[in-house]
């Protein structure tokens, strides 16, 4: 038996058993004694002397504490050396089936047995058998006093030598076993068994390391083996009984190496979690910068996985697993929203991060080689059409756009001919005189497909300096252009047209607001602007006669000045597309598109001809609806999708014209630039660069990017409108127009001061076209949630 004596030193004093224990038991008790010693006691001044019974020889010898330590160290080192020499040549443990069968005993379940069973995937409990439950199952009472029916396969160990134990004794039994656990003993047992090339059962191991196979020692040995990951492997199992064999030296070394690596990785992961928690706790302006998370490759690898998970763009299961581990360790749900919020809280994402910008991999910067090529173009400034340009610098030229426009690619002029007809000029920036098809900058523009306009920024199709300083139209400066001259009949139809390379000098750079004000003032010195307005009215009237649909409505426009701040400054504008200046520009762009379609068709030039089938539904079916946003909203719902043809013009029923080519934004839209390439080559007398088939192939990619940009613009605009509404005082009221009823009294509303549609319940007796007042109850831009409530006017007596 094992007896522990004073001075915290565990010793084997004697054995009361008449038959001596194996020598190995003495070895393990010696080593165990050494393990329990405190290192501070190795240098005691007065040697501690104790007696030890030598089991094999029956003699007693005295040792000092220091000599005992030396003996144990020598013994341990000798064991290790022998293991290395002898075990290095052994790769397989020899154990015959008969030996395994002999060691595996089948114990019949009966009442009062103490056993260990698996409650669920995470809990293993001790219990006492009570009675059978059916043919195979047993009712047991576990260490918590809970009665359970268990299956045989749930039993992990039956403690030997225990009969009729009470459930009240389980806790004390378990505590005694836990107190005796010493994983270091397994290494010593492994050394001995590897030397002798033997397998072992739980009870045999208990006899080896504790000198006894009593219930507590056997269960303790079972716990050591069941938790062991290094030294032993299961050779065979029968129910709850198993035979274990020592792993080879090479296997143990490899497992140790992996465990050390795992421990280091776990420590590194814990340090990363602490870093996240620390960043979360910091004030908004004190959080680490985004670039600081990229300095350490190991940290960046995890942050990159979180970001990929947040935008649903994981490259492989590895990234998903890393993100999941981080979220779980931080006590968060394994969702993209949780990853987004975590990255916001640590400062990696700004509060108002545009996730779609990341999901769609929008190109926000240009490679250095593209910027260098753009600089070179600006310095050289070649103009292949210099000798073919007509001088139109004598014309008064109006460039009208939104006030924050960076790229101005169209402008307008108008004069009255002697016969009273109006001659309109649509001047378009000659971007193609700077870039050639297939050039490096052209390929970059093709990949982008379009400029991306967002409330927070503009991501241009061309490098900004090239677009702004070279291609864009500038007030008071001679600029290259392609000018489309159109003479109108008195009814607004096209009488004649020409397309020419030109030089123009823009006179005014006007916003829509300032242009509308000039039109309202009706100044005598701005006769040309009034002539443009007159031409626009003629065109609108003529297109209506051709079946054009009215689609103008209120459109919101937002500019965010400091989007990275938690509370950014937001400017909201609501554009009325029926505004005189907006209608003027819109009509002139449509006129240019019709003239180019005619020019391309008559000269058999492959171009991106755009059309839109006219709906079979008669618009008179909507005459009962109020004019303006209500009627226009209903008509838009029945419109069919646009169509493209690259060989000939096709009718655009919505616009009410026989053909249409987008031509007026070559700096912003690649399809417009393609039209310029084709038309400019024809004007020079060169071969047309692209066939209809080639145009169609390029259009597939360009149109896809254009759709992404449109979707990105729409989602970003909606986000910032919701953020704008969230920032407004809760008591603010908004005028809202009822566009339609969705179900019962749930109506779709147009908030007139915002140009934004949302739904809410309205009072009984309200009708389509009525105006109501609402308040914003809640607005959550990240979750795309807005809740309105009608402000009901109380009747006064």
C-alpha positions in Angstrom: 0.0 0.0 0.0 1.0 3.6 -0.5 1.7 5.8 2.5 2.5 9.5 2.4 4.6 10.8 5.2 5.7 14.2 6.6 7.7 16.9 4.9 5.4 16.7 1.8 7.5 13.8 0.5 5.6 10.8 -0.8 7.4 7.6 0.0 6.8 3.8 -0.3 7.5 2.7 3.3 6.5 -0.9 3.1 4.1 -3.3 1.7 1.8 -5.3 3.9 1.3 -7.8 1.2 3.3 -11.0 1.8 4.2 -11.1 -1.9 6.5 -8.3 -2.9 5.4 -5.7 -5.6 7.3 -5.7 -8.9 10.4 -3.6 -9.0 8.7 -1.2 -11.4 6.2 -0.2 -8.6 9.2 0.8 -6.5 10.6 2.8 -9.4 7.4 4.7 -9.9 7.0 5.5 -6.2 10.5 6.7 -6.1 9.9 9.0 -9.1 6.6 10.1 -7.8 8.2 11.0 -4.5 10.7 13.2 -6.4 7.9 14.8 -8.4 6.2 16.0 -5.2 9.3 17.6 -3.8 9.6 21.3 -3.9 12.8 22.5 -5.6 13.4 25.0 -2.8 14.0 22.0 -0.6 16.9 20.7 -2.7 19.3 23.1 -0.9 18.3 22.5 2.7 21.1 22.9 5.2 20.5 19.8 7.2 20.0 16.6 5.1 16.7 14.9 5.7 17.2 11.2 6.4 14.4 8.6 5.9 14.2 4.9 5.6 13.0 2.9 2.6 12.2 -0.7 2.4 13.8 -2.5 -0.6 11.0 -4.8 -1.8 13.3 -7.1 -3.7 16.0 -7.7 -1.1 13.9 -7.2 2.0 16.6 -4.9 3.5 16.3 -1.4 4.6 18.6 1.5 3.8 18.7 5.1 4.8 18.9 8.0 2.4 19.3 11.7 2.7 16.9 13.8 0.7 19.8 14.9 -1.5 21.0 11.4 -2.2 17.4 10.3 -2.9 17.0 13.1 -5.5 20.3 12.1 -7.1 19.2 8.5 -7.2 15.9 9.3 -8.8 17.4 11.6 -11.4 20.0 8.9 -12.3 17.2 6.2 -12.5 15.1 8.5 -14.7 17.9 9.3 -17.0 18.8 5.7 -17.3 15.2 4.8 -18.2 15.2 7.5 -20.9 18.5 6.3 -22.4 17.3 2.7 -22.5 14.1 3.8 -24.0 16.0 5.7 -26.7 18.3 2.8 -27.5 15.9 -0.1 -27.3 12.7 1.6 -28.5 14.3 3.2 -31.5 14.4 -0.2 -33.2 10.7 -1.0 -32.4 8.0 0.4 -34.6 5.1 -2.1 -33.9 3.9 -3.4 -30.5 3.6 -7.2 -30.7 0.4 -8.4 -29.1 -1.3 -11.6 -30.2 -5.1 -11.8 -30.5 -5.1 -14.5 -27.8 -3.3 -12.1 -25.4 -5.8 -9.4 -26.1 -8.7 -11.7 -25.7 -7.3 -12.9 -22.5 -7.0 -9.4 -21.1 -10.5 -8.3 -22.1 -13.0 -9.6 -19.6 -16.7 -9.2 -20.1 -18.5 -8.1 -16.9 -22.3 -8.6 -16.7 -24.2 -5.6 -15.6 -25.9 -5.9 -12.3 -27.4 -3.7 -9.6 -25.0 -1.7 -7.5 -22.1 -1.4 -10.0 -20.2 1.8 -10.2 -19.7 2.9 -13.8 -18.7 5.9 -15.9 -21.0 6.8 -18.8 -21.2 9.5 -21.5 -24.1 11.8 -20.8 -23.7 13.8 -24.0 -20.9 15.1 -26.2 -19.4 17.2 -23.4 -20.3 15.4 -20.1 -19.0 12.2 -18.6 -20.4 11.2 -15.3 -20.1 8.5 -12.6 -23.3 6.5 -11.7 -24.6 3.5 -9.9 -26.7 0.9 -11.7 -30.2 0.5 -10.3 -32.2 -1.9 -12.5 -32.6 -3.0 -16.2 -34.6 -0.9 -18.6 -35.7 -3.3 -21.3 -33.4 -5.9 -22.7 -30.2 -3.9 -23.0 -30.6 -0.5 -21.3 -30.1 0.2 -17.6 -31.5 2.7 -15.2 -28.6 4.5 -13.3 -28.3 7.2 -10.7 -25.5 9.6 -11.5 -23.3 11.7 -9.2 -25.8 14.5 -9.3 -28.6 12.3 -8.1 -30.3 12.3 -11.5 -31.8 9.0 -12.7 -31.2 8.2 -16.4 -31.7 5.3 -18.8 -28.5 4.6 -20.6 -27.5 2.4 -23.5 -24.6 -0.1 -23.3 -22.6 2.0 -25.8 -22.7 5.0 -23.5 -20.7 3.1 -20.8 -17.1 4.1 -20.9 -15.8 2.2 -17.8 -17.0 -0.2 -15.1 -15.1 0.3 -11.9 -13.9 -3.2 -10.7 -14.3 -4.4 -7.1 -17.3 -2.2 -6.2 -20.6 -3.8 -5.2 -23.7 -2.2 -3.8 -22.2 1.3 -3.7 -24.5 4.2 -2.7 -24.9 7.2 -4.9 -24.0 9.4 -1.9 -20.5 7.8 -2.0 -19.8 8.8 -5.7 -18.7 12.3 -5.0 -16.1 11.3 -2.4 -14.9 8.4 -4.6 -14.5 10.7 -7.6 -12.7 13.3 -5.5 -10.2 10.8 -4.2 -9.5 9.6 -7.8 -9.0 13.2 -9.0 -6.6 13.9 -6.2 -4.5 10.9 -7.3 -4.2 12.0 -10.9 -0.6 12.5 -12.0 -0.1 12.5 -15.8 3.7 12.3 -15.4 3.3 8.7 -14.2 2.1 7.7 -17.7 5.5 8.6 -19.2 7.3 6.3 -16.7 4.9 3.5 -17.4 5.3 4.1 -21.1 9.1 3.8 -20.9 8.8 0.5 -19.0 6.2 -1.1 -21.3 8.0 0.1 -24.4 11.2 -1.6 -23.2 9.3 -4.9 -22.5 7.1 -4.5 -25.6 3.9 -5.2 -23.6 0.3 -4.1 -23.6 -1.7 -3.3 -20.5 -5.2 -3.1 -19.2 -6.4 -0.3 -16.9 -6.1 -2.6 -13.8 -2.6 -3.7 -14.8 -1.5 -0.1 -15.2 -3.0 0.7 -11.7 -1.0 -2.1 -10.2 2.2 -0.8 -12.0 2.0 2.8 -11.0 0.0 2.7 -7.7 1.0 -0.8 -6.4 -2.7 -1.6 -6.3 -5.7 -2.3 -8.5 -8.2 -1.2 -5.9 -11.3 0.7 -7.2 -9.9 4.2 -6.6 -6.5 3.4 -8.2 -8.1 1.5 -11.1 -10.4 4.4 -11.8 -7.5 6.8 -11.5 -5.6 4.7 -14.1 -8.6 4.7 -16.4 -8.8 8.5 -16.2 -5.1 8.9 -17.0 -5.4 6.6 -20.0 -8.7 8.0 -21.3 -7.3 11.6 -21.1 -3.9 10.6 -22.5 -3.0 12.0 -26.0 0.7 11.1 -26.1 1.9 7.8 -24.8 -0.7 5.1 -25.3 -3.1 3.9 -28.0 -6.1 1.5 -27.7 -5.2 -1.9 -29.2 -8.6 -3.4 -28.8 -11.9 -2.8 -27.0 -14.8 -4.9 -25.9 -17.6 -2.8 -24.6 -16.2 -0.7 -21.7 -12.9 -2.7 -21.5 -9.8 -1.8 -23.5 -6.2 -3.0 -23.9 -3.6 -0.2 -24.3 -0.2 -0.3 -25.9 2.6 2.2 -25.8 3.2 4.3 -28.9 6.6 4.2 -30.6 9.2 6.8 -29.7 8.8 8.4 -33.1 5.1 8.7 -32.6 5.4 10.2 -29.1 8.0 12.7 -30.3 5.7 13.8 -33.2 2.7 14.1 -30.9 4.8 16.2 -28.5 5.9 18.4 -31.3 2.3 18.9 -32.4 1.2 19.6 -28.9 3.9 22.2 -28.4 2.9 23.8 -31.7 -0.7 23.8 -30.7 0.1 25.3 -27.3 2.0 28.0 -29.0 -0.8 28.6 -31.5 -3.4 28.7 -28.7 -1.3 31.2 -26.8 -0.9 33.3 -30.0 -4.7 33.0 -30.5 -5.4 34.1 -26.9 -3.1 37.1 -27.4 -5.0 38.0 -30.6 -8.3 37.8 -28.7 -6.9 40.1 -26.0 -5.9 42.5 -28.8 -9.5 42.5 -30.1 -10.9 43.1 -26.7 -8.5 45.9 -26.0 -9.3 47.6 -29.3 -13.1 47.2 -28.6 -12.7 49.0 -25.3 -10.9 52.0 -26.7 -12.7 55.3 -27.5 -13.7 55.7 -31.3 -10.8 58.1 -32.1 -8.2 56.0 -30.1 -8.7 52.7 -31.9 -5.9 51.2 -34.0 -5.8 52.4 -37.6 -6.8 50.0 -40.4 -3.2 49.7 -41.7 -1.9 48.8 -38.2 -3.8 45.5 -38.4 -1.8 44.5 -41.5 1.7 44.9 -39.9 1.9 41.4 -38.3 1.2 38.7 -40.9 -0.4 36.4 -38.4 -2.8 39.1 -37.1 -3.6 40.2 -40.7 -4.4 36.6 -41.7 -7.1 36.4 -39.1 -8.5 39.9 -39.8 -8.6 39.1 -43.5 -10.6 36.0 -42.7 -13.0 38.0 -40.6 -13.4 40.5 -43.4 -14.0 37.8 -46.0 -16.6 36.2 -43.8 -18.3 39.6 -43.2 -18.8 40.2 -46.9 -19.5 36.5 -47.8 -16.3 36.3 -49.8 -14.3 33.5 -48.1 -11.8 31.9 -50.5 -12.0 28.5 -48.7 -13.2 26.6 -45.7 -10.0 27.7 -43.9 -11.1 31.3 -43.8 -14.6 30.4 -42.7 -13.3 28.2 -39.9 -10.9 30.9 -38.7 -13.7 33.5 -38.7 -16.0 31.1 -36.9 -13.4 30.4 -34.2 -12.8 34.1 -33.6 -16.5 34.9 -33.3 -17.2 32.0 -31.0 -14.2 32.9 -28.8 -15.6 36.5 -28.6 -19.0 35.2 -27.6 -20.6 36.3 -30.8 -22.9 34.5 -33.3 -21.3 32.9 -36.3 -23.0 35.4 -38.7 -21.7 37.9 -41.3 -23.5 40.7 -39.3 -21.6 39.8 -36.1 -18.3 39.8 -38.1 -19.1 43.3 -39.5 -20.0 44.7 -36.0 -16.8 43.2 -34.5 -14.6 44.8 -37.3 -16.4 48.1 -36.7 -15.9 47.9 -32.9 -12.2 47.3 -33.2 -11.9 50.2 -35.7 -10.9 48.2 -38.7 -14.2 49.1 -40.5 -15.6 52.6 -40.2 -19.0 52.8 -38.6 -20.6 53.5 -42.0 -18.5 51.0 -44.0 -19.9 50.3 -47.5 -20.0 46.5 -47.6 -21.2 46.4 -51.2 -18.1 48.3 -52.2 -16.0 45.4 -50.8 -18.3 42.6 -52.0 -18.2 43.8 -55.6 -14.4 44.4 -55.5 -14.9 47.9 -57.0 -11.7 49.4 -58.2 -11.1 52.5 -56.1 -7.5 53.2 -57.0 -5.4 53.0 -60.2 -2.2 51.0 -60.5 0.9 53.1 -60.7 1.6 52.1 -64.3 -1.9 53.5 -65.3 -1.2 56.7 -63.5 2.2 57.1 -65.2 0.6 56.4 -68.7 -2.0 59.0 -68.0 0.6 61.6 -67.0 2.5 60.9 -70.2 -0.6 61.4 -72.3 -1.2 64.8 -70.6 2.3 65.9 -71.3 2.4 64.9 -74.9 -1.3 65.8 -75.5 -1.5 64.4 -79.0 -4.6 65.2 -81.1 -5.0 62.9 -84.1 -7.9 65.1 -85.4 -6.3 68.5 -85.0 -6.5 69.3 -88.8 -10.1 68.1 -89.0 -11.7 70.2 -86.3 -14.2 72.9 -87.0 -13.9 76.1 -84.9 -17.0 76.7 -82.8 -15.4 79.0 -80.3 -17.8 81.8 -81.4 -20.8 79.9 -80.0 -22.1 80.6 -76.5 -21.7 77.3 -74.7 -23.6 76.2 -71.6 -22.3 73.3 -69.5 -25.1 72.4 -67.0 -24.6 69.7 -64.3 -24.9 69.0 -60.6 -22.9 71.4 -58.4 -20.3 68.7 -57.3 -19.7 67.3 -60.8 -16.0 66.6 -61.4 -16.1 65.5 -65.0 -18.0 67.7 -67.5 -18.4 65.8 -70.7 -21.3 67.6 -72.4 -22.4 71.2 -73.1 -25.0 72.9 -75.2 -25.4 75.7 -77.7 -28.4 77.0 -79.8 -29.1 79.6 -82.4 -32.1 80.5 -84.5 -31.8 80.3 -88.3 -33.1 83.0 -90.6 -36.1 80.8 -91.4 -37.0 80.6 -87.7 -35.9 77.0 -87.2 -33.7 76.2 -84.2 -30.2 74.9 -84.6 -29.1 73.0 -81.6 -25.5 72.0 -80.8 -24.7 69.2 -78.4 -21.0 69.3 -77.7 -19.4 66.1 -76.2 -15.9 65.9 -74.7 -13.6 64.2 -77.1 -12.2 61.6 -74.7 -11.2 59.2 -77.6 -8.7 61.8 -78.9 -6.6 61.0 -75.7 -6.9 57.2 -75.6 -6.8 54.6 -78.4 -8.6 51.3 -78.5 -6.5 48.5 -77.0 -4.1 50.9 -75.1 -3.3 50.3 -71.5 -5.6 53.1 -70.3 -8.4 51.9 -72.6 -8.1 48.3 -71.2 -8.3 49.7 -67.7 -11.5 51.7 -68.6 -13.0 48.6 -70.2 -12.5 46.6 -67.0 -14.2 49.3 -65.0 -17.0 49.8 -67.5 -18.2 53.0 -65.8 -17.5 55.6 -63.2 -19.0 54.7 -59.9 -20.9 57.6 -58.2 -21.6 57.2 -54.5 -22.6 59.7 -51.8 -19.2 59.3 -50.2 -16.9 59.4 -53.2 -16.6 59.0 -57.0 -14.5 56.2 -58.4 -13.8 57.3 -62.0 -13.4 55.2 -65.1 -10.2 57.2 -66.1 -7.5 58.5 -63.8 -8.7 61.7 -62.3 -6.0 64.0 -63.6 -6.5 62.8 -67.2 -10.3 63.1 -66.9 -10.3 66.5 -65.2 -7.3 68.2 -66.9 -7.4 66.6 -70.3 -10.7 65.2 -71.3 -13.2 67.3 -69.4 -14.7 70.5 -70.7 -13.5 73.6 -68.8 -14.9 77.1 -68.7 -13.1 79.7 -70.8 -10.7 77.1 -72.3 -10.5 75.8 -75.8 -11.6 72.2 -75.5 -11.7 69.2 -77.9 -15.2 68.0 -78.6 -17.4 66.0 -81.0 -20.2 68.4 -81.8 -23.6 67.1 -83.0 -25.5 69.8 -84.9 -29.3 69.3 -85.2 -31.8 71.6 -87.0 -35.4 71.1 -85.8 -38.6 71.3 -87.7 -41.2 73.5 -86.2 -42.9 70.5 -84.7 -39.7 69.4 -82.9 -38.6 66.6 -85.2 -35.2 66.4 -86.7 -34.8 68.2 -90.1 -31.1 67.8 -90.6 -28.0 66.9 -88.5 -24.2 66.7 -88.8 -21.4 65.2 -86.6 -18.0 66.9 -86.5 -14.8 67.1 -84.6 -14.7 70.6 -83.1 -13.0 73.1 -80.8 -15.3 74.9 -78.4 -14.9 77.4 -75.5 -17.4 76.8 -72.8 -18.9 80.1 -71.7 -20.9 79.1 -68.5 -20.6 76.2 -66.1 -24.0 76.2 -64.5 -25.7 74.1 -61.9 -29.3 73.0 -62.5 -30.4 75.4 -59.9 -28.6 78.4 -61.4 -29.7 77.5 -64.9 -33.4 77.3 -63.8 -33.0 80.7 -62.2 -31.6 82.2 -65.4 -34.5 80.7 -67.3 -37.0 82.1 -64.8 -35.4 85.6 -65.1 -35.8 85.4 -68.9 -32.8 87.8 -69.4 -32.4 89.3 -72.8 -28.7 88.7 -72.8 -29.2 84.9 -72.3 -31.2 84.5 -75.6 -29.3 81.3 -76.4 -30.4 79.7 -73.1 -34.1 80.6 -73.9 -33.7 79.1 -77.4 -32.4 75.9 -75.8 -35.4 75.8 -73.5 -37.7 76.4 -76.5 -36.1 73.6 -78.4 -36.5 71.3 -75.4 -40.2 72.1 -75.2 -40.7 71.3 -78.9 -38.8 68.1 -78.5 -40.9 67.0 -75.5 -44.1 67.8 -77.3 -43.0 65.9 -80.4 -41.9 62.8 -78.4 -45.2 62.7 -76.6 -46.9 62.6 -79.9 -44.7 59.6 -80.8 -45.9 57.7 -77.7 -43.2 58.7 -75.2 -44.0 57.9 -71.5 -43.5 60.4 -68.8 -41.2 59.0 -66.1 -39.9 62.1 -64.4 -40.2 62.1 -60.6 -38.5 63.3 -57.4 -34.9 62.0 -57.2 -32.8 62.3 -54.0 -29.2 63.3 -54.2 -26.9 63.0 -51.2 -23.4 64.3 -50.4 -21.5 63.0 -47.4 -18.5 65.1 -46.4 -16.9 63.0 -43.7 -18.2 59.4 -44.1 -15.6 57.9 -41.7 -17.0 59.8 -38.7 -19.7 58.1 -36.6 -21.9 61.1 -37.1 -21.1 62.4 -40.6 -22.3 65.6 -42.2 -25.0 64.8 -44.8 -26.4 67.2 -47.4 -29.6 66.1 -49.0 -31.0 67.5 -52.3 -34.2 66.5 -54.0 -34.2 66.9 -57.7 -37.5 67.5 -59.5 -36.9 66.0 -62.9 -39.6 68.2 -64.3 -37.5 71.3 -63.3 -37.0 73.4 -66.5 -33.2 73.1 -66.5 -33.2 69.3 -65.9 -35.8 68.9 -68.6 -33.8 71.0 -71.0 -30.6 68.9 -70.5 -32.5 65.6 -70.6 -34.2 66.6 -73.9 -30.9 67.6 -75.5 -29.2 64.3 -74.5 -32.1 62.4 -76.0 -31.9 64.5 -79.2 -28.2 63.7 -79.4 -28.8 60.0 -79.0 -31.5 60.0 -81.8 -29.2 62.0 -84.2 -26.3 59.5 -83.6 -28.6 56.5 -84.2 -29.6 58.1 -87.5 -26.0 58.9 -88.4 -24.8 55.3 -87.6 -27.6 53.6 -89.4 -27.3 55.7 -92.6 -23.5 55.1 -92.7 -23.8 51.4 -91.6 -21.6 51.9 -88.6 -21.9 49.2 -85.9 -22.9 51.0 -82.7 -24.5 50.1 -79.3 -28.0 51.0 -80.5 -30.4 51.0 -77.5 -34.1 50.4 -77.7 -37.0 49.7 -75.4 -40.2 47.9 -76.6 -43.3 49.9 -76.0 -45.7 48.3 -73.5 -49.0 47.0 -75.0 -50.8 48.7 -72.1 -52.4 51.9 -73.1 -51.2 54.7 -70.8 -54.8 56.0 -70.8 -55.5 53.3 -68.3 -53.6 55.5 -65.8 -55.5 58.7 -66.6 -57.5 58.3 -63.4 -54.3 58.7 -61.4 -53.0 62.2 -60.4 -50.3 63.5 -62.8 -46.8 63.5 -61.5 -45.1 61.0 -59.2 -48.2 58.9 -58.7 -48.9 58.3 -62.3 -45.3 58.0 -63.3 -44.7 55.4 -60.6 -47.5 53.3 -61.9 -46.3 53.5 -65.5 -42.7 52.6 -64.7 -44.0 49.3 -63.3 -45.2 48.2 -66.7 -42.1 49.1 -68.7 -40.2 46.3 -70.4 -36.5 45.9 -70.2 -34.2 47.7 -72.6 -32.8 45.9 -75.7 -29.5 46.3 -77.6 -28.7 45.9 -81.3 -25.2 46.5 -82.7 -26.0 46.6 -86.4 -28.9 49.0 -86.8 -31.1 51.4 -84.9 -34.1 49.9 -83.1 -37.1 51.9 -81.8 -37.1 53.2 -78.3 -40.7 53.2 -77.4 -40.4 54.7 -73.9 -38.5 57.8 -75.3 -40.8 57.9 -78.4 -37.9 58.0 -80.9 -36.9 55.7 -83.8 -33.4 54.9 -82.5 -31.0 55.9 -79.7 -27.3 55.7 -79.0 -25.8 56.8 -75.7 -23.0 59.2 -76.8 -22.8 62.1 -74.3 -20.7 60.6 -71.4 -17.5 59.1 -72.8 -15.6 60.0 -69.7 -18.0 58.2 -67.5 -19.4 55.3 -69.5 -17.4 52.9 -71.6 -20.3 52.1 -74.0 -20.4 55.8 -74.9 -16.6 55.7 -75.4 -17.1 52.7 -77.8 -19.5 54.7 -79.8 -16.9 57.5 -80.0 -14.3 55.1 -81.3 -16.6 53.9 -84.0 -17.8 57.4 -85.1 -14.4 59.0 -84.9 -12.8 56.3 -87.1 -15.6 56.9 -89.7 -15.0 60.7 -89.6 -11.3 60.1 -90.2 -12.0 57.7 -93.0 -10.2 54.9 -91.1 -11.4 51.3 -90.8 -14.1 50.9 -88.1 -12.2 49.4 -85.1 -14.9 47.0 -83.9 -17.4 44.7 -85.7 -21.0 44.3 -84.4 -20.0 41.0 -82.9 -17.0 42.4 -81.1 -19.1 45.2 -79.7 -21.6 42.7 -78.4 -18.9 40.7 -76.7 -17.5 43.8 -75.0 -20.9 45.0 -74.0 -21.6 41.9 -72.0 -18.8 42.7 -69.6 -19.4 46.4 -69.6 -23.1 46.2 -69.0 -22.6 43.7 -66.1 -20.2 46.2 -64.5 -22.7 49.0 -65.2 -25.5 47.0 -63.5 -23.2 46.4 -60.5 -22.5 50.2 -60.3 -26.2 51.0 -60.5 -27.0 48.5 -57.7 -24.1 49.9 -55.6 -25.3 53.4 -56.2 -28.9 52.5 -55.2 -27.9 50.6 -52.0 -25.5 53.3 -51.0 -28.0 56.1 -51.6 -30.7 54.2 -49.6 -28.2 53.6 -46.7 -27.3 57.3 -46.4 -31.0 58.4 -46.7 -31.8 56.2 -43.8 -28.8 57.6 -41.9 -30.0 61.1 -42.7 -33.4 60.3 -41.4 -31.9 58.7 -38.3 -30.1 61.9 -37.5 -33.2 64.1 -37.8 -35.1 65.2 -34.7 -37.7 62.6 -33.7 -40.5 65.2 -33.7 -39.9 66.2 -37.3 -42.9 65.7 -39.6 -42.6 64.8 -43.3 -45.1 65.4 -46.1 -45.8 62.1 -47.9 -47.7 61.3 -51.0 -49.7 58.0 -51.2 -48.5 56.2 -54.4 -50.4 53.0 -54.0 -51.9 50.6 -51.4 -50.0 47.3 -50.9 -52.5 45.6 -48.7 -55.5 46.9 -46.7 -54.4 50.3 -45.4 -50.7 49.6 -45.8 -49.5 52.2 -48.4 -46.4 53.0 -50.3 -45.5 56.6 -49.7 -43.2 59.1 -51.3 -41.6 61.4 -48.7 -41.7 64.7 -50.7 -38.9 66.5 -48.8 -36.6 63.4 -49.1 -37.5 61.9 -52.5 -37.7 58.5 -50.8 -40.3 55.7 -50.8 -41.3 53.8 -47.7 -44.4 52.0 -46.5 -46.7 52.5 -43.5 -50.3 52.2 -42.4 -52.6 55.2 -43.2 -55.9 56.2 -41.9 -59.2 54.9 -43.2 -60.6 57.1 -45.9 -57.1 57.9 -47.4 -56.8 57.5 -51.2 -54.0 57.2 -53.8 -52.7 60.7 -54.5 -53.6 62.0 -51.0 -50.9 63.8 -49.0 -50.4 62.7 -45.4 -48.0 63.6 -42.6 -45.6 61.1 -41.1 -42.9 60.8 -38.5 -39.9 58.5 -38.6 -40.2 56.2 -35.6 -37.0 54.2 -36.3 -34.3 54.2 -38.9 -31.5 51.6 -38.9 -29.3 51.9 -42.0 -27.1 48.9 -41.4 -30.2 46.7 -41.1 -32.1 48.5 -43.8 -35.0 49.2 -41.5 -37.3 52.2 -41.5 -40.5 52.5 -39.6 -42.9 55.4 -40.3 -46.0 56.4 -38.4 -48.8 58.6 -39.7 -49.4 61.8 -37.8 -53.2 61.9 -37.5 -54.7 65.4 -37.4 -57.1 65.6 -34.5 -60.4 67.3 -35.3 -61.0 70.6 -33.4 -64.4 71.4 -32.0 
